[in-house]
């Protein structure tokens, strides 16, 4: 739904017949979904207090507009009522088809008019957005279904450009899901498709900003940090222009991550702090927790472990209320790193061992390997050589039991052999960990070539 509001000048230009046909159609479409702007427009009609700087108008034209608006008030109300009803029933519709296979869901969406609504499409997008980081494959399935819904939307009922706008948002979120899955080629293609539909839609600036905001993490993952920052600067400018502080805060959080990956920790911390000020905790409480967590990680990376430690209790409180299991694990991981930096080795070991056990039990090989490397670094700081050897010997079989990249296995074999020969260094552990982080999203990387190139 479009939440931006029209300013007084735009409304006066509309009443003064000073807009182009396209601008006039866009404004009228906005009035159908925004009661606030409708009321503000009606307040400018004859009989209302005059504007401080009224534009010249033709009284006959204004009277016609008023009559038209009066005639269509019931239609506008009915349209809003339909949207509200669609949003209310969307969850029940999803519960109806959730247990079914993907193909059966698609068949129902194509054949049953109940699923061919804007409200159900919105629900699928929101559901997919929440799934993207935790279960990107599920998110992709939801978005494929949302594309089917978009194909069946009635353009006459929802307005010109509505079907294209629905596809813009769906393809933008698909691009993000592909990025999380590590399929950068498909992500690029999805964003290009979203941009194509944007040019054919009602050109909502929020749709343009969404593409920019979601495309930036792809550029970040590709190591193209300056491009990512430029995209986010444009998205933030749009959100500011249309008075969307919450979305501005969300984009600032993403900008902070790009700066953090780039190594500019001070600028990243500023972004996270500002995002916490702008984010609406009632609208998306989990984002507040994530931004707080990101700030903690940024301070830790900047060597300011004491400041990071002071923020952990509040972040834990938020994550326990609204965070996912993955959020809570990431925070626990950061707690371990902060404790290790402060010399609280027992606390750090407890955190890393807890996480390692969970990841091994659930067969999450990459995370199990990465937290094992954290534990190995902790042991090396304490000169616990035998425990480091044992840890290295234990992690390789776990990794070999999963379908993982050959080069990732090669990196862990180097780690294991160095530990066995008592030649392991903190630098090598960091090299292996950095490679595993990147190899998870890019199976074409080669271990020694990547490490020496970086």
C-alpha positions in Angstrom: 0.0 0.0 0.0 1.2 3.5 -0.8 1.5 5.5 2.5 3.0 8.7 1.1 0.9 11.9 1.2 0.4 14.6 -1.4 1.4 18.1 -0.4 -0.9 21.1 -0.7 0.8 22.5 -3.8 0.1 19.2 -5.7 -3.6 19.3 -4.7 -4.0 22.9 -5.7 -2.3 22.3 -9.0 -4.7 19.4 -9.6 -7.7 21.6 -8.8 -6.3 24.3 -11.1 -5.9 21.9 -14.0 -2.2 22.5 -14.0 -1.0 18.8 -14.0 -0.2 16.7 -17.0 -2.6 13.9 -17.9 -0.2 11.3 -16.4 0.3 13.3 -13.2 -3.5 13.8 -12.9 -4.2 10.1 -13.3 -1.5 9.3 -10.7 -3.0 11.7 -8.2 -6.5 10.4 -8.7 -5.2 6.8 -8.2 -3.6 7.9 -4.9 -6.9 9.4 -3.7 -8.5 6.0 -4.0 -6.2 4.5 -1.3 -5.5 7.5 0.9 -8.4 9.0 2.9 -6.2 11.7 4.4 -5.3 13.2 1.0 -8.9 12.8 -0.1 -10.1 14.9 2.9 -7.4 17.5 2.3 -8.5 17.8 -1.3 -12.1 18.2 -0.3 -11.1 20.9 2.2 -9.7 23.0 -0.7 -13.0 22.9 -2.6 -15.4 26.0 -2.6 -16.6 26.9 0.8 -13.5 25.9 2.6 -11.0 28.5 4.1 -8.8 29.8 1.2 -5.2 28.9 0.8 -2.7 31.6 1.9 -1.5 31.7 -1.7 -4.4 30.4 -3.8 -3.7 29.4 -7.4 -6.1 30.8 -10.1 -8.9 28.4 -10.7 -12.0 28.1 -12.8 -15.0 27.9 -10.5 -16.9 25.7 -13.0 -14.0 23.3 -13.1 -13.8 23.2 -9.3 -17.5 22.6 -9.0 -17.2 19.8 -11.5 -14.4 18.2 -9.5 -16.4 18.5 -6.3 -19.4 16.8 -7.9 -17.2 14.1 -9.3 -15.7 13.5 -5.9 -19.1 13.4 -4.3 -20.3 11.0 -6.9 -17.3 8.7 -6.3 -17.1 8.9 -2.5 -19.2 5.7 -2.2 -17.0 4.1 -4.8 -13.8 5.2 -3.0 -15.2 3.9 0.3 -16.2 0.6 -1.3 -12.7 0.2 -2.8 -11.1 0.8 0.6 -13.5 -1.6 2.1 -12.5 -4.3 -0.4 -8.8 -3.8 0.4 -9.5 -4.0 4.1 -11.5 -7.2 3.6 -8.8 -8.7 1.4 -6.1 -8.0 4.0 -8.3 -9.5 6.8 -8.9 -12.7 4.9 -5.4 -13.1 3.5 -4.0 -15.1 6.5 -7.0 -17.6 6.4 -6.5 -18.1 2.7 -2.8 -18.9 3.3 -3.6 -21.3 6.1 -5.9 -23.1 3.6 -3.2 -23.7 1.0 -0.1 -23.8 3.2 -0.1 -27.6 3.7 -0.4 -28.2 -0.1 2.5 -28.7 -2.5 3.7 -25.8 -4.6 2.1 -26.9 -7.8 -1.3 -27.4 -6.1 -1.1 -23.9 -4.6 -0.3 -22.5 -8.1 -3.3 -24.3 -9.5 -5.7 -22.8 -6.9 -4.3 -19.3 -7.3 -4.9 -19.5 -11.1 -8.4 -21.1 -10.8 -9.9 -19.7 -7.6 -10.8 -16.0 -7.6 -10.5 -15.8 -3.8 -6.7 -15.9 -4.1 -6.6 -13.3 -6.9 -6.6 -10.2 -4.7 -4.2 -7.3 -3.8 -4.5 -8.2 -0.1 -3.4 -11.8 -0.6 -0.5 -10.6 -2.8 0.6 -8.2 -0.1 0.4 -11.0 2.5 2.7 -13.3 0.4 5.2 -10.5 -0.1 5.3 -9.7 3.7 5.6 -13.4 4.5 8.4 -13.9 2.0 10.3 -10.8 3.3 10.3 -12.3 6.8 11.5 -15.7 5.5 14.2 -14.3 3.2 17.1 -14.5 5.7 16.0 -17.6 7.6 14.7 -19.7 4.8 15.5 -18.1 1.4 14.2 -21.2 -0.6 10.8 -20.9 1.1 10.8 -17.2 0.4 11.5 -17.9 -3.3 8.5 -20.3 -3.4 6.2 -17.7 -1.8 7.4 -15.1 -4.3 6.8 -17.4 -7.2 3.3 -17.8 -5.9 3.0 -14.0 -5.6 3.9 -13.7 -9.3 1.0 -16.0 -10.1 -1.3 -13.9 -8.0 0.0 -10.7 -9.8 -0.8 -12.3 -13.2 -4.4 -12.8 -12.1 -5.0 -9.4 -10.6 -7.8 -7.3 -12.2 -6.1 -4.2 -13.5 -9.4 -2.4 -14.0 -10.4 -3.0 -10.4 -7.1 -1.9 -8.8 -6.2 0.8 -11.3 -3.9 1.3 -14.3 -0.4 0.2 -13.6 -1.4 -1.9 -10.5 -0.5 -5.3 -12.0 2.9 -3.9 -13.1 3.4 -2.4 -9.6 2.7 -5.8 -8.0 5.3 -7.4 -10.3 7.9 -4.7 -9.4 7.7 -5.5 -5.7 7.7 -9.3 -6.3 10.7 -9.3 -8.6 12.6 -7.0 -6.3 12.1 -9.4 -3.3 13.0 -12.3 -5.6 16.2 -10.6 -6.4 17.0 -10.3 -2.7 16.1 -14.0 -2.1 18.4 -15.1 -4.9 21.2 -12.9 -3.4 20.7 -14.7 0.0 20.8 -18.0 -1.8 24.1 -17.0 -3.4 22.7 -17.0 -7.0 24.0 -13.6 -8.1 23.2 -14.2 -11.8 19.5 -14.8 -11.1 19.5 -11.9 -8.6 20.8 -9.5 -11.3 18.1 -10.8 -13.7 15.4 -10.3 -11.2 16.3 -6.7 -10.4 16.4 -6.0 -14.2 12.9 -7.4 -14.5 11.7 -5.3 -11.6 13.1 -2.2 -13.2 11.4 -3.0 -16.5 8.0 -3.4 -14.7 8.7 -0.2 -12.8 8.8 1.7 -16.1 5.4 0.3 -17.0 3.7 0.8 -13.6 2.3 3.8 -11.8 5.9 4.9 -11.0 5.5 5.0 -7.2 8.7 6.4 -5.8 8.5 3.8 -2.9 8.7 1.0 -5.5 11.8 2.7 -7.0 13.3 3.0 -3.5 12.6 -0.6 -2.7 14.6 -1.8 -5.8 17.5 0.4 -4.8 17.4 -0.7 -1.2 17.3 -4.4 -2.1 19.8 -4.2 -4.9 22.4 -2.6 -2.6 23.1 -5.8 -0.6 23.8 -7.6 -3.8 26.4 -5.1 -4.7 27.8 -5.4 -1.2 28.0 -9.2 -1.5 29.9 -8.7 -4.8 32.4 -6.4 -3.1 31.2 -3.4 -5.0 30.8 -1.3 -1.9 30.8 2.2 -3.4 27.9 1.2 -5.8 26.0 -0.3 -2.8 26.4 3.0 -0.9 25.3 5.1 -3.9 22.2 3.0 -4.3 21.3 3.3 -0.6 21.9 7.1 -0.7 19.4 7.3 -3.5 16.9 5.1 -1.6 17.3 7.1 1.6 16.8 10.4 -0.3 13.5 9.1 -1.7 12.2 7.9 1.7 13.1 11.3 3.1 11.4 13.1 0.3 8.1 11.2 0.8 8.3 11.5 4.5 8.9 7.8 5.4 11.2 7.9 8.4 10.7 4.2 9.2 11.8 3.1 5.7 14.6 5.6 5.8 15.8 4.0 9.0 15.6 0.6 7.4 17.7 1.7 4.5 20.2 3.4 6.9 20.6 0.1 8.6 21.5 -1.6 5.3 23.9 1.3 4.6 25.5 0.7 7.9 26.1 -3.0 7.0 27.7 -2.0 3.7 30.0 0.5 5.5 30.9 -2.2 8.1 31.8 -4.7 5.5 33.9 -2.0 3.8 35.7 -1.4 7.1 34.4 2.0 7.9 33.2 1.2 11.4 32.7 4.7 12.7 30.4 5.7 9.8 28.6 2.4 10.1 28.0 2.9 13.8 26.5 6.4 13.0 24.1 4.8 10.5 23.0 2.2 13.1 22.4 4.8 15.8 20.4 7.0 13.4 18.4 4.1 12.2 17.4 3.3 15.8 16.1 6.8 16.1 14.0 6.5 12.9 12.7 2.9 13.0 9.2 2.5 14.2 9.3 -0.3 16.9 5.5 -0.8 16.6 5.6 -1.3 12.9 8.6 -3.7 12.7 9.9 -4.4 16.2 12.4 -7.0 14.9 14.2 -4.4 12.8 14.9 -2.4 16.0 16.5 -5.5 17.5 18.5 -6.2 14.4 19.8 -2.6 14.2 20.8 -2.7 17.9 22.6 -6.0 17.2 24.4 -4.6 14.2 25.6 -1.6 16.2 27.0 -4.1 18.8 28.8 -6.0 16.1 30.1 -2.8 14.6 31.5 -1.5 17.9 33.1 -4.9 18.5 34.8 -4.9 15.0 36.0 -1.3 15.8 37.7 -2.6 18.9 35.2 -0.9 21.3 34.3 -4.1 23.1 33.3 -2.3 26.3 30.7 -0.2 24.6 29.5 -3.2 22.7 29.1 -5.2 26.0 27.0 -2.4 27.5 24.4 -2.7 24.8 24.0 -6.5 24.9 21.4 -6.7 27.7 19.0 -4.4 25.9 19.5 -6.3 22.6 18.9 -9.6 24.3 15.7 -8.3 25.8 14.4 -7.2 22.4 15.5 -10.4 20.7 13.8 -12.6 23.3 10.6 -10.8 22.6 10.6 -10.4 18.8 13.7 -12.1 17.4 13.9 -15.4 15.6 16.0 -18.3 16.7 18.6 -17.3 14.2 18.6 -13.7 15.6 19.2 -15.0 19.1 22.0 -17.3 17.9 23.7 -14.4 16.1 23.5 -12.3 19.3 24.8 -15.2 21.4 27.7 -15.5 18.9 28.5 -11.8 19.2 28.3 -12.1 23.0 31.0 -14.8 22.8 33.2 -12.6 20.6 32.8 -9.6 22.9 33.6 -11.7 26.0 36.7 -13.0 24.3 37.9 -9.5 23.4 37.4 -8.5 27.1 39.4 -11.5 28.3 36.4 -13.2 29.8 37.4 -16.5 28.3 35.1 -18.8 30.3 32.0 -16.8 29.1 33.2 -16.8 25.6 33.9 -20.6 25.6 30.4 -21.3 27.0 28.8 -19.3 24.2 30.9 -20.9 21.4 30.4 -24.4 22.8 26.7 -23.9 23.1 26.4 -22.7 19.5 28.7 -25.4 18.2 26.6 -28.1 19.8 23.4 -26.7 18.3 24.9 -26.3 14.8 26.3 -29.8 14.8 23.0 -31.3 16.0 21.1 -29.5 13.3 23.7 -30.3 10.6 24.4 -26.6 9.8 27.9 -27.3 8.6 29.2 -23.8 7.7 28.1 -22.3 11.0 29.5 -25.3 12.9 32.9 -24.8 11.2 32.9 -21.0 11.7 32.1 -21.2 15.4 34.7 -24.0 15.8 37.3 -21.6 14.4 36.2 -19.0 17.0 36.7 -21.6 19.6 40.1 -22.6 18.2 41.3 -19.0 18.3 40.2 -18.8 22.0 42.1 -22.0 22.8 45.2 -20.7 21.0 45.1 -17.5 23.1 45.2 -19.7 26.2 47.9 -22.1 24.7 45.5 -25.0 24.9 47.2 -27.0 22.1 45.7 -30.4 22.7 42.2 -29.1 22.8 42.8 -27.2 19.5 44.0 -30.4 17.9 40.9 -32.3 19.1 38.6 -29.5 17.9 40.2 -29.5 14.4 39.9 -33.3 14.2 36.2 -33.2 15.1 35.0 -30.6 12.7 36.2 -32.2 9.5 34.0 -35.3 9.6 31.0 -33.0 10.3 31.8 -31.0 7.2 32.5 -34.1 5.1 29.1 -35.6 5.9 27.4 -32.6 4.2 27.1 -31.5 0.6 29.6 -28.7 0.7 32.0 -27.1 -1.7 35.3 -28.9 -2.3 37.3 -25.8 -1.8 35.6 -25.2 1.6 36.7 -28.7 2.6 40.2 -28.0 1.4 40.4 -24.9 3.6 39.4 -26.9 6.6 41.9 -29.6 5.8 44.6 -27.0 5.8 43.3 -25.9 9.2 43.3 -29.4 10.6 46.8 -30.3 9.3 48.3 -27.1 10.8 46.7 -27.9 14.1 47.9 -31.4 14.1 51.5 -30.2 13.3 51.2 -27.5 16.0 51.8 -24.9 13.3 48.4 -23.2 13.6 48.4 -19.4 13.8 45.6 -16.9 14.5 46.3 -15.5 11.1 45.6 -18.9 9.4 42.4 -19.4 11.4 41.2 -15.9 10.3 42.1 -16.7 6.7 40.1 -19.9 6.7 37.1 -18.2 8.5 37.1 -15.4 6.0 37.2 -17.8 3.1 34.3 -19.9 4.4 32.2 -16.8 4.8 32.7 -15.9 1.2 32.7 -19.4 -0.3 29.2 -20.0 1.2 27.8 -17.5 -1.4 30.3 -18.2 -4.2 31.3 -21.8 -4.7 33.6 -20.8 -7.6 36.2 -19.3 -5.2 39.4 -21.2 -4.7 40.9 -21.2 -1.2 44.5 -20.1 -1.6 43.8 -18.0 -4.7 41.2 -16.1 -2.8 43.2 -15.7 0.4 46.3 -14.4 -1.4 44.2 -12.1 -3.6 42.6 -10.5 -0.6 
